[in-house]
Amino acid sequence: MKKITDLDINNKKILIRCDFNVPLKDGKIIDDTRIKAALQTINYCLEQNAKIILFSHLGRIKEESDLKKNDLKVVATRLSELLNKEVLFINETRGKNLEQAISNMQPQDIILVQNTRYEDLEGKKESSNDKELGKYWASLGDYFINDAFGTIHRAHASNVGIATNMPEKSAIGFLIEKELNALSVLDHPTHPFVVVLGGAKVADKIGVIKNLVKKADKILIGGAMAFTFLKAKGLEIGSSLLDEENIPFCQNVLKDYAAKMILPVDTAVTKEYSDNEEYKVKDITALSKEEMGLDIGPKTIELFENILKEANTVIWNGPLGVYEFSKYKKGTDTILQYVVDNNIKTILGGGDIVAAASNANLKDKVYHSSTGGGATLEYLEGKELPGLVALQ
């Protein structure tokens, strides 16, 4: 697979697929991490006197009303600030205005094309990897760089479509290279290898568990998904979240890998899913029918830390409690602080656990915080990633 440094891009038109799918509130960016993650590749292209054409999606476009709230203009403004350089925003995804703007480009000029998912409004052309759309976008440049790790598990026109039409002229950018290098540690991890899994549903993690349970020395289960495993053991879980459909899967895993699967021994319980009610810490066997567990308890934190202190490699996906609530983020924050303080080689597998680490100012203190959510999960499941396959 080619890297951006393998190409002679001097004075060439470079199409770059970025991941500018940033969270917005009232039309303002509330976290620009993904924009900053693209800067290394963009700056390299500037140094090489390239003409830079950027593509990204933002949100989902299902109806006309989604267009305004997912307009990429706000990203162009922030990117201009970060680069201290004008980024020309083209408010369309195809057509004469875009073509003319590209034709007029000088070396080191930067264009940001409007949200690629605007093409989903009629016929889902972006998301279904429409052949004509991929061919059209490919025709706009000399080379294609995929640097959007967060979308490499999707076959879209703006990644797979463009790459397919430029087979000898496509490469990965610095962000994807960094992600793949970090995650490759998990192909042959240094043991003891510990997996930490949290989040809501077992269904989301079945593929990960199946793939990693054979490699891992221990799998620590927290978050709401722990209660499906506890229910599978026959325990009363009260009104805690339950993924009933996957109880049989949990029973089989607990039976086949009893020594590897580590479940909570206590939990912070309440009767209301909110940050207002007081909570109690209870032994995992003592929940009443009205109570729900929203975080791991102190004995579980101690249990997890005792296992982690022996670990050489850790992969962690999903928070261990409802970290959005101040009362129930203690388990997640404490274990995050523990792996940082003890310099344990920890990879945070994208999504909510990276957001939790960011809130705790610990995101940049671990070995690697992945920018991918679904992409990282599918990598951990051992699946082929279409965005990468198209570049090989």
ZAMARGU-4260 file (C-alpha; in steps of 0.2 Angstrom, whole numbers, plus 5000, padded with zeros to 4 digits):
<rodrens>
0) 5000/5000/5000 | 5007/5017/4995 | 5010/5031/5007 | 5009/5049/5003 | 5028/5051/5004
5) 5029/5038/4990 | 5021/5050/4977 | 5028/5065/4968 | 5014/5078/4972 | 5024/5094/4968
10) 5012/5106/4959 | 4999/5092/4957 | 4980/5092/4961 | 4979/5081/4977 | 4962/5075/4982
15) 4962/5071/5001 | 4948/5062/5009 | 4947/5069/5027 | 4936/5065/5042 | 4929/5082/5047
20) 4913/5074/5054 | 4915/5085/5070 | 4901/5087/5083 | 4891/5103/5082 | 4880/5113/5093
25) 4870/5127/5088 | 4880/5128/5072 | 4897/5129/5081 | 4911/5116/5082 | 4912/5109/5100
30) 4927/5098/5097 | 4939/5101/5083 | 4950/5085/5086 | 4946/5078/5069 | 4951/5094/5060
35) 4968/5095/5069 | 4971/5076/5065 | 4971/5080/5047 | 4984/5095/5048 | 5000/5084/5046
40) 4994/5078/5029 | 4988/5095/5023 | 5004/5103/5029 | 5014/5091/5020 | 5005/5094/5004
45) 5008/5113/5006 | 5026/5110/5008 | 5026/5100/4992 | 5018/5115/4983 | 5002/5104/4979
50) 4985/5110/4975 | 4974/5103/4989 | 4956/5098/4986 | 4948/5092/5002 | 4933/5080/5004
55) 4923/5075/5020 | 4906/5070/5025 | 4897/5078/5040 | 4882/5069/5049 | 4869/5060/5039
60) 4858/5068/5025 | 4841/5060/5024 | 4830/5075/5020 | 4831/5093/5015 | 4831/5100/5032
65) 4848/5090/5036 | 4857/5100/5023 | 4859/5117/5033 | 4863/5109/5049 | 4877/5098/5041
70) 4885/5112/5031 | 4904/5110/5030 | 4907/5129/5029 | 4910/5130/5048 | 4924/5117/5045
75) 4932/5128/5032 | 4932/5143/5044 | 4940/5133/5058 | 4953/5125/5046 | 4958/5142/5039
80) 4961/5148/5057 | 4972/5132/5061 | 4982/5134/5045 | 4983/5153/5046 | 4978/5152/5028
85) 4963/5154/5017 | 4953/5138/5013 | 4941/5142/4999 | 4924/5133/5002 | 4914/5127/4987
90) 4896/5126/4992 | 4893/5111/4980 | 4899/5093/4977 | 4900/5094/4958 | 4897/5106/4944
95) 4905/5121/4935 | 4908/5131/4950 | 4919/5117/4958 | 4927/5113/4941 | 4931/5132/4938
100) 4938/5134/4956 | 4950/5119/4954 | 4955/5125/4936 | 4960/5142/4944 | 4970/5134/4958
105) 4988/5139/4961 | 5001/5129/4971 | 4997/5129/4990 | 4979/5134/4987 | 4966/5124/4997
110) 4948/5120/4992 | 4935/5112/5004 | 4921/5104/4994 | 4904/5104/5002 | 4898/5089/5012
115) 4900/5073/5002 | 4884/5066/5009 | 4874/5080/5001 | 4874/5067/4987 | 4864/5056/4998
120) 4848/5067/4997 | 4843/5059/4980 | 4848/5041/4979 | 4862/5039/4992 | 4875/5041/4979
125) 4889/5044/4991 | 4884/5031/5004 | 4881/5018/4990 | 4897/5021/4981 | 4889/5027/4965
130) 4901/5023/4951 | 4898/5039/4941 | 4900/5050/4956 | 4917/5041/4961 | 4923/5043/4943
135) 4918/5061/4943 | 4927/5065/4959 | 4942/5056/4953 | 4943/5066/4937 | 4946/5082/4947
140) 4963/5078/4953 | 4980/5070/4949 | 4982/5060/4965 | 4971/5053/4979 | 4975/5052/4997
145) 4964/5044/5010 | 4967/5051/5027 | 4950/5047/5034 | 4952/5032/5046 | 4935/5035/5053
150) 4927/5030/5037 | 4938/5016/5030 | 4926/5003/5035 | 4913/5010/5023 | 4913/5009/5004
155) 4908/5026/4999 | 4911/5036/4983 | 4923/5048/4991 | 4935/5034/4997 | 4933/5018/4988
160) 4925/5026/4973 | 4939/5038/4970 | 4953/5026/4974 | 4945/5013/4962 | 4946/5025/4948
165) 4964/5030/4952 | 4972/5013/4956 | 4990/5018/4953 | 4988/5036/4960 | 4981/5033/4977
170) 4989/5032/4994 | 4986/5034/5013 | 4990/5050/5023 | 4999/5052/5039 | 4984/5049/5050
175) 4979/5032/5043 | 4997/5027/5043 | 4998/5032/5062 | 4982/5022/5066 | 4987/5006/5057
180) 5005/5007/5065 | 4997/5008/5082 | 4983/4995/5079 | 4996/4983/5072 | 5003/4981/5090
185) 4987/4970/5093 | 4991/4958/5079 | 5005/4951/5090 | 5003/4959/5107 | 5016/4958/5121
190) 5008/4947/5134 | 5000/4949/5147 | 4987/4956/5134 | 4971/4963/5143 | 4955/4969/5134
195) 4944/4981/5142 | 4926/4982/5135 | 4912/4993/5141 | 4898/5002/5132 | 4879/4998/5131
200) 4876/4983/5121 | 4884/4966/5119 | 4878/4965/5101 | 4890/4979/5097 | 4905/4969/5103
205) 4901/4951/5098 | 4914/4952/5084 | 4927/4959/5095 | 4925/4947/5109 | 4925/4932/5096
210) 4941/4938/5088 | 4951/4944/5104 | 4946/4931/5117 | 4958/4919/5109 | 4972/4931/5110
215) 4969/4940/5126 | 4974/4934/5143 | 4960/4943/5152 | 4944/4952/5146 | 4937/4965/5158
220) 4919/4968/5156 | 4911/4984/5162 | 4897/4996/5156 | 4879/4992/5153 | 4885/4976/5143
225) 4891/4968/5159 | 4873/4966/5165 | 4869/4954/5150 | 4884/4944/5155 | 4878/4944/5174
230) 4860/4939/5168 | 4868/4925/5158 | 4875/4919/5175 | 4858/4919/5183 | 4860/4935/5193
235) 4846/4947/5197 | 4851/4963/5187 | 4835/4973/5192 | 4831/4987/5179 | 4849/4988/5172
240) 4850/4988/5153 | 4849/4971/5146 | 4853/4964/5128 | 4841/4949/5130 | 4844/4943/5112
245) 4863/4939/5116 | 4861/4930/5133 | 4865/4914/5124 | 4881/4921/5117 | 4886/4927/5134
250) 4883/4910/5142 | 4893/4901/5129 | 4908/4913/5131 | 4907/4912/5150 | 4907/4893/5148
255) 4921/4892/5136 | 4932/4905/5143 | 4928/4906/5161 | 4945/4911/5167 | 4947/4925/5155
260) 4931/4934/5157 | 4931/4946/5172 | 4914/4953/5177 | 4910/4967/5190 | 4909/4962/5208
265) 4900/4978/5214 | 4891/4992/5206 | 4884/5010/5209 | 4865/5008/5209 | 4850/5019/5208
270) 4832/5018/5204 | 4832/5032/5191 | 4842/5035/5175 | 4848/5052/5179 | 4862/5062/5187
275) 4850/5069/5201 | 4846/5053/5211 | 4858/5048/5225 | 4866/5031/5222 | 4872/5016/5233
280) 4886/5004/5230 | 4880/4986/5231 | 4887/4969/5229 | 4883/4963/5211 | 4872/4949/5219
285) 4862/4961/5229 | 4852/4971/5217 | 4833/4973/5219 | 4821/4972/5205 | 4819/4991/5204
290) 4838/4996/5204 | 4849/4998/5189 | 4868/4998/5189 | 4876/5013/5181 | 4895/5011/5185
295) 4907/4999/5192 | 4910/5000/5211 | 4926/5002/5221 | 4929/4983/5223 | 4928/4981/5204
300) 4940/4995/5201 | 4952/4987/5213 | 4950/4970/5204 | 4953/4978/5187 | 4968/4987/5193
305) 4976/4971/5200 | 4974/4963/5183 | 4980/4978/5174 | 4996/4981/5184 | 5003/4965/5176
310) 4997/4970/5158 | 5010/4974/5144 | 4997/4978/5131 | 4979/4984/5134 | 4965/4988/5121
315) 4950/4997/5128 | 4933/5000/5119 | 4918/5008/5128 | 4916/5017/5145 | 4914/5007/5161
320) 4899/5017/5167 | 4887/5031/5161 | 4902/5043/5160 | 4890/5058/5154 | 4883/5058/5171
325) 4896/5066/5184 | 4891/5053/5197 | 4894/5038/5186 | 4911/5042/5177 | 4922/5037/5192
330) 4925/5019/5186 | 4930/5025/5169 | 4941/5040/5175 | 4949/5030/5189 | 4955/5016/5177
335) 4960/5028/5164 | 4971/5037/5177 | 4978/5020/5182 | 4984/5015/5165 | 4992/5032/5163
340) 5000/5033/5180 | 5007/5016/5178 | 5013/5018/5160 | 5003/5003/5153 | 5004/5002/5134
345) 4985/5006/5131 | 4976/5009/5115 | 4959/5017/5116 | 4948/5010/5103 | 4939/5026/5097
350) 4921/5032/5100 | 4915/5035/5118 | 4931/5030/5127 | 4941/5042/5118 | 4928/5056/5122
355) 4929/5051/5140 | 4948/5051/5140 | 4947/5068/5132 | 4935/5075/5145 | 4947/5069/5158
360) 4962/5077/5149 | 4970/5059/5147 | 4967/5056/5128 | 4985/5061/5124 | 4993/5053/5138
365) 4990/5035/5133 | 5000/5025/5119 | 4986/5028/5106 | 4969/5036/5105 | 4960/5030/5089
370) 4951/5042/5079 | 4940/5028/5072 | 4924/5022/5081 | 4916/5009/5069 | 4932/5008/5059
375) 4942/5003/5075 | 4929/4990/5080 | 4929/4982/5063 | 4948/4981/5063 | 4947/4973/5081
380) 4934/4961/5074 | 4947/4956/5060 | 4936/4962/5046 | 4942/4968/5029 | 4941/4987/5028
385) 4934/4992/5011 | 4943/5009/5011 | 4960/5000/5013 | 4957/4986/5001 | 4953/4999/4988
390) 4971/5006/4990 | 4980/4989/4990
</rodrens>
